[in-house]
Amino acid sequence: MPRPRVLLLMSPETYRAGDFLSGAEAAGVDVVVATRSKPALADTYPDRYLPFPFNDLTRAREAVSAFHARLPIDAVLAVDDEGVIPAAGVADVLGLRHNTIGAARLTRDKAFMRRTLSDRGGPSPWYLAFDSAADLED
């Protein structure tokens, strides 16, 4: 039986890569790294790397769909905040379980998320949001 294949969306600057890759290895999961800059060993391991345009969801969906047609992906995970919206978008096009893009957007703006939860009767801790240091002084 083939090992599950997970697409990890990560920025080249992330400090979390090692932990995610070690965890995947321990769990018996194959990893495909999706990032915007080409890793040093990308040509040696072409089935482990996917160039990924984080800022263009349409192109990202096309790239992942083409890869998935060749080597099926079982899950899409974002390693950092930058990847949560694209992860939802590409998982959706692949028909995988995922958060909605709207839910992913909420996680990118904590004040907006808390207002939304509060407005809809959901649990949210007390908070104050400030737009600038001047507002804080006032």
VENNOR-V798377 format. One record per backbone hydrogen bond with DSSP energy under -0.5 kcal/mol. NH is the residue of the N-H (numbers start at 0). CO is the residue of the C=O. E is the energy in kcal/mol with one decimal. If there is no record, write none. Layout:
nh=NH co=CO e=E
nh=NH co=CO e=E
//
This chain:
nh=5 co=29 e=-3.0
nh=6 co=74 e=-2.8
nh=7 co=5 e=-0.7
nh=7 co=31 e=-2.8
nh=8 co=6 e=-0.6
nh=8 co=76 e=-3.0
nh=9 co=7 e=-0.7
nh=9 co=33 e=-2.6
nh=13 co=10 e=-1.6
nh=19 co=15 e=-2.2
nh=20 co=16 e=-2.9
nh=21 co=17 e=-2.5
nh=22 co=18 e=-2.4
nh=23 co=19 e=-2.3
nh=24 co=20 e=-2.1
nh=25 co=21 e=-2.4
nh=26 co=22 e=-1.8
nh=27 co=23 e=-0.5
nh=27 co=24 e=-1.1
nh=28 co=23 e=-2.9
nh=29 co=3 e=-2.9
nh=31 co=5 e=-2.6
nh=32 co=47 e=-3.0
nh=33 co=7 e=-3.0
nh=33 co=31 e=-0.6
nh=34 co=32 e=-0.6
nh=34 co=49 e=-1.4
nh=41 co=38 e=-1.7
nh=44 co=40 e=-2.0
nh=45 co=42 e=-0.5
nh=47 co=44 e=-1.9
nh=48 co=45 e=-0.7
nh=49 co=32 e=-2.6
nh=51 co=34 e=-1.8
nh=53 co=51 e=-1.3
nh=55 co=52 e=-1.9
nh=59 co=55 e=-2.5
nh=60 co=56 e=-2.6
nh=61 co=57 e=-2.0
nh=62 co=58 e=-2.6
nh=63 co=59 e=-2.5
nh=64 co=60 e=-2.5
nh=65 co=61 e=-2.2
nh=66 co=62 e=-2.1
nh=67 co=63 e=-3.0
nh=68 co=64 e=-1.8
nh=69 co=65 e=-1.0
nh=69 co=66 e=-0.8
nh=70 co=66 e=-3.4
nh=73 co=4 e=-3.2
nh=74 co=4 e=-1.2
nh=76 co=6 e=-2.8
nh=78 co=8 e=-2.9
nh=79 co=8 e=-0.6
nh=82 co=79 e=-1.5
nh=83 co=80 e=-1.5
nh=86 co=82 e=-2.6
nh=87 co=83 e=-1.7
nh=88 co=84 e=-2.2
nh=89 co=85 e=-2.7
nh=90 co=86 e=-2.3
nh=91 co=87 e=-1.8
nh=92 co=88 e=-1.6
nh=93 co=89 e=-1.5
nh=94 co=90 e=-0.7
nh=94 co=91 e=-1.1
nh=95 co=90 e=-2.7
nh=103 co=99 e=-2.3
nh=104 co=100 e=-2.5
nh=105 co=101 e=-1.7
nh=106 co=102 e=-1.2
nh=107 co=103 e=-0.6
nh=107 co=104 e=-1.3
nh=108 co=104 e=-0.5
nh=108 co=105 e=-1.1
nh=112 co=108 e=-2.6
nh=113 co=109 e=-2.5
nh=114 co=110 e=-2.5
nh=115 co=111 e=-2.6
nh=116 co=112 e=-2.7
nh=117 co=113 e=-2.6
nh=118 co=114 e=-3.0
nh=119 co=115 e=-1.4
nh=120 co=117 e=-1.6
nh=121 co=116 e=-3.4
nh=135 co=131 e=-1.3
nh=136 co=132 e=-1.9
nh=137 co=133 e=-1.9
//
